[in-house]
């Protein structure tokens, strides 16, 4: 649900609020024109992307499958 008419919003307010709680952005239209946008406080998806970018700056990418000091029998 990206876009919803004002009349539909009135009839389905709780459903729309649940969508917003899950991080979705809902545009409200009146007579075919977007008049408002409902967004969750602190867009969850955007915050997660920003956190991953921060972690990516200092992360060390390497072999995460092979054990370092012990013998691993999972592949046998």
Backbone as a chain_set.jsonl record, in Angstrom:
{"seq": "XXXXXXXXXXXXXXXXXXXXXXXXXXXXXXXXXXXXXXXXXXXXXXXXXXXXXXXXXXXXXXXXXXXXXXXXXXXX", "coords": {"N": [[0.849, -1.178, 0.0], [1.091, 1.815, -1.141], [-0.123, 4.187, -1.89], [-3.086, 5.894, -0.951], [-6.522, 6.805, -0.993], [-8.207, 9.601, 0.54], [-10.805, 9.016, 1.495], [-10.689, 6.224, 1.611], [-8.684, 5.959, 3.488], [-9.958, 6.899, 5.802], [-11.789, 4.823, 6.212], [-10.117, 2.669, 6.664], [-8.263, 3.135, 8.702], [-6.849, 1.919, 10.93], [-5.611, -0.264, 9.713], [-3.898, 1.045, 7.942], [-2.278, 2.378, 9.769], [-0.961, 0.193, 10.922], [0.547, -0.644, 8.716], [2.293, 1.522, 8.514], [3.609, 1.314, 10.954], [5.17, -0.878, 10.401], [7.153, 0.189, 8.922], [6.508, 1.185, 6.416], [5.82, 3.74, 3.991], [3.121, 5.85, 3.416], [1.268, 7.44, 0.971], [-1.155, 9.956, 0.782], [-3.989, 10.638, -1.116], [-6.048, 13.08, -2.703], [-8.623, 13.586, -4.811], [-7.043, 12.506, -6.826], [-4.563, 13.697, -6.499], [-1.522, 13.846, -4.705], [-1.627, 14.701, -1.374], [-0.597, 14.465, 1.13], [1.813, 12.732, 3.198], [2.381, 9.887, 5.072], [4.655, 8.836, 7.413], [6.704, 6.584, 9.297], [7.838, 7.368, 12.606], [11.137, 8.289, 12.519], [12.308, 6.731, 10.066], [12.463, 3.388, 9.756], [13.641, 1.57, 7.916], [15.427, 3.217, 6.522], [17.091, 4.06, 8.616], [18.244, 1.608, 9.298], [19.692, 1.036, 6.966], [21.554, 3.124, 7.055], [22.937, 2.474, 9.423], [24.104, 0.05, 8.646], [25.831, 0.994, 6.665], [27.595, 2.482, 8.251], [28.741, 0.423, 9.806], [29.925, -1.005, 7.754], [32.077, 0.605, 7.064], [34.08, 0.063, 8.92], [34.264, -2.656, 8.993], [35.865, -5.826, 8.651], [36.463, -7.805, 5.993], [36.602, -11.182, 5.369], [37.594, -14.658, 5.362], [34.987, -16.308, 6.551], [34.104, -18.798, 6.86], [35.937, -20.928, 7.171], [37.472, -22.551, 9.97], [39.546, -21.073, 12.513], [41.536, -22.044, 14.431], [40.793, -24.631, 15.015], [39.912, -28.034, 14.174], [37.428, -28.729, 11.818], [34.651, -30.627, 11.362], [32.329, -30.478, 9.874], [31.95, -30.611, 7.13], [32.44, -33.224, 6.437]], "CA": [[0.0, 0.0, 0.0], [1.906, 3.027, -1.25], [-0.994, 5.34, -2.047], [-4.451, 5.638, -0.512], [-7.408, 7.964, -1.064], [-8.651, 10.084, 1.842], [-11.991, 8.254, 1.906], [-10.229, 4.883, 1.951], [-7.934, 6.106, 4.736], [-10.95, 6.985, 6.886], [-12.397, 3.51, 6.416], [-9.1, 1.652, 6.993], [-7.206, 3.828, 9.441], [-6.019, 1.015, 11.726], [-4.798, -1.048, 8.779], [-2.851, 1.938, 7.451], [-1.343, 2.603, 10.879], [-0.131, -1.022, 11.023], [1.507, -0.575, 7.617], [3.293, 2.533, 8.868], [4.404, 0.731, 12.042], [6.12, -1.823, 9.802], [8.167, 0.918, 8.174], [6.051, 1.621, 5.095], [5.412, 5.127, 3.802], [1.83, 5.879, 2.734], [0.897, 8.732, 0.398], [-2.595, 10.174, 0.81], [-4.411, 11.415, -2.278], [-7.377, 13.679, -2.76], [-8.925, 13.878, -6.214], [-5.938, 12.069, -7.663], [-3.333, 14.446, -6.226], [-0.949, 13.547, -3.397], [-1.765, 15.861, -0.492], [0.142, 14.229, 2.371], [2.579, 11.499, 3.261], [2.527, 9.383, 6.432], [5.899, 8.08, 7.569], [6.936, 6.205, 10.681], [8.836, 8.225, 13.243], [12.45, 7.702, 12.267], [12.114, 5.693, 9.074], [13.206, 2.212, 10.212], [14.465, 1.024, 6.835], [16.516, 4.161, 6.248], [18.018, 3.99, 9.747], [18.979, 0.349, 9.188], [20.665, 1.198, 5.884], [22.619, 4.003, 7.546], [23.741, 1.72, 10.386], [24.927, -0.9, 7.89], [26.9, 1.762, 6.022], [28.566, 2.796, 9.303], [29.45, -0.817, 10.126], [30.714, -1.346, 6.58], [33.304, 1.404, 7.025], [35.108, -0.503, 9.785], [34.211, -4.115, 8.939], [36.943, -6.539, 7.98], [35.878, -8.905, 5.243], [37.558, -12.264, 5.219], [37.049, -16.006, 5.321], [34.196, -16.548, 7.757], [33.649, -20.185, 6.833], [36.972, -21.821, 7.692], [37.844, -22.314, 11.362], [40.87, -20.474, 12.676], [42.49, -22.893, 15.128], [40.288, -25.963, 15.326], [39.494, -28.843, 13.046], [35.984, -28.628, 11.647], [34.199, -31.822, 10.68], [30.987, -30.26, 9.33], [31.9, -30.944, 5.711], [32.689, -34.665, 6.262]], "C": [[0.891, 1.236, 0.0], [1.042, 4.276, -1.25], [-2.407, 4.963, -1.622], [-5.259, 6.923, -0.603], [-7.873, 8.337, 0.343], [-9.837, 9.269, 2.348], [-11.624, 6.832, 2.326], [-9.445, 4.902, 3.265], [-8.878, 6.144, 5.927], [-11.504, 5.605, 7.224], [-11.397, 2.466, 6.924], [-7.96, 2.215, 7.827], [-6.297, 2.871, 10.214], [-5.111, 0.155, 10.85], [-3.626, -0.211, 8.267], [-1.813, 2.196, 8.544], [-0.426, 1.395, 11.056], [0.934, -1.046, 9.923], [2.645, 0.39, 7.952], [4.19, 2.019, 9.989], [5.454, -0.23, 11.523], [7.133, -1.13, 8.889], [7.746, 1.412, 6.799], [5.651, 3.092, 5.11], [4.132, 5.112, 2.974], [1.545, 7.298, 2.261], [-0.622, 8.819, 0.368], [-2.963, 11.072, -0.365], [-5.817, 11.958, -2.084], [-7.6, 14.131, -4.193], [-7.738, 13.586, -7.137], [-4.611, 12.76, -7.426], [-2.828, 14.106, -4.823], [-0.988, 14.811, -2.548], [-0.996, 15.698, 0.816], [0.889, 12.907, 2.275], [2.714, 11.122, 4.735], [3.776, 8.514, 6.492], [6.059, 7.697, 9.033], [7.941, 7.169, 11.313], [10.205, 7.578, 13.093], [12.314, 6.508, 11.351], [13.034, 4.508, 9.363], [14.139, 1.671, 9.132], [15.665, 1.922, 6.55], [17.551, 4.14, 7.368], [18.867, 2.721, 9.679], [20.042, 0.432, 8.097], [21.844, 2.049, 6.343], [23.517, 3.291, 8.545], [24.649, 0.724, 9.672], [26.072, -0.199, 7.173], [27.994, 2.099, 7.032], [29.407, 1.563, 9.641], [30.38, -1.197, 8.983], [32.025, -0.586, 6.486], [34.423, 0.773, 7.841], [35.145, -2.03, 9.743], [35.405, -4.68, 8.181], [36.332, -7.753, 7.298], [36.943, -9.961, 5.031], [36.845, -13.602, 5.138], [36.307, -16.265, 6.622], [33.716, -17.994, 7.835], [34.676, -21.111, 7.481], [37.286, -21.495, 9.146], [39.269, -21.786, 11.461], [41.858, -21.473, 13.264], [42.003, -24.319, 15.378], [39.881, -26.7, 14.07], [37.976, -28.876, 13.009], [35.521, -29.805, 10.807], [32.832, -31.655, 10.027], [30.872, -30.666, 7.876], [32.099, -32.431, 5.441], [31.427, -35.462, 6.336]], "O": [[1.385, 1.646, 1.05], [1.419, 5.302, -0.684], [-2.872, 3.856, -1.894], [-4.745, 8.005, -0.323], [-7.926, 7.486, 1.231], [-9.863, 8.875, 3.514], [-12.184, 6.299, 3.284], [-9.534, 3.965, 4.059], [-8.629, 5.496, 6.944], [-11.667, 5.267, 8.396], [-11.796, 1.483, 7.548], [-6.811, 1.805, 7.665], [-5.076, 3.011, 10.15], [-3.968, -0.118, 11.216], [-2.5, -0.7, 8.171], [-0.612, 2.227, 8.273], [0.767, 1.56, 11.314], [2.081, -1.422, 10.168], [3.815, 0.098, 7.7], [5.397, 2.26, 9.978], [6.512, -0.385, 12.132], [7.881, -1.792, 8.17], [8.556, 2.004, 6.086], [5.199, 3.614, 6.129], [4.063, 4.438, 1.946], [1.577, 8.242, 3.049], [-1.297, 7.868, -0.025], [-2.35, 12.115, -0.589], [-6.65, 11.368, -1.396], [-6.855, 14.957, -4.72], [-7.473, 14.318, -8.09], [-3.625, 12.44, -8.089], [-3.605, 14.079, -3.868], [-0.459, 15.853, -2.936], [-0.768, 16.674, 1.531], [0.633, 12.083, 1.397], [3.117, 11.949, 5.553], [3.929, 7.573, 5.714], [5.593, 8.418, 9.916], [8.797, 7.72, 10.62], [10.4, 6.433, 13.503], [12.214, 5.376, 11.825], [14.253, 4.62, 9.227], [15.295, 1.352, 9.409], [16.781, 1.439, 6.361], [18.752, 4.195, 7.104], [20.063, 2.752, 9.967], [21.162, -0.045, 8.28], [22.996, 1.73, 6.053], [24.733, 3.479, 8.523], [25.815, 0.563, 10.036], [27.171, -0.745, 7.083], [29.181, 2.015, 6.716], [30.63, 1.647, 9.75], [31.497, -1.659, 9.216], [32.985, -1.078, 5.893], [35.596, 0.925, 7.497], [35.988, -2.635, 10.404], [35.885, -4.096, 7.21], [35.754, -8.62, 7.953], [38.046, -9.668, 4.571], [35.644, -13.667, 4.877], [36.925, -16.422, 7.674], [33.005, -18.368, 8.768], [34.309, -21.989, 8.263], [37.361, -20.326, 9.525], [40.094, -22.033, 10.581], [42.905, -21.728, 12.669], [42.756, -25.134, 15.912], [39.552, -26.1, 13.047], [37.321, -29.03, 14.039], [35.953, -29.964, 9.665], [32.228, -32.661, 9.654], [29.786, -31.035, 7.429], [31.938, -32.862, 4.299], [31.461, -36.686, 6.209]]}, "num_chains": 1, "name": "protein.A"}
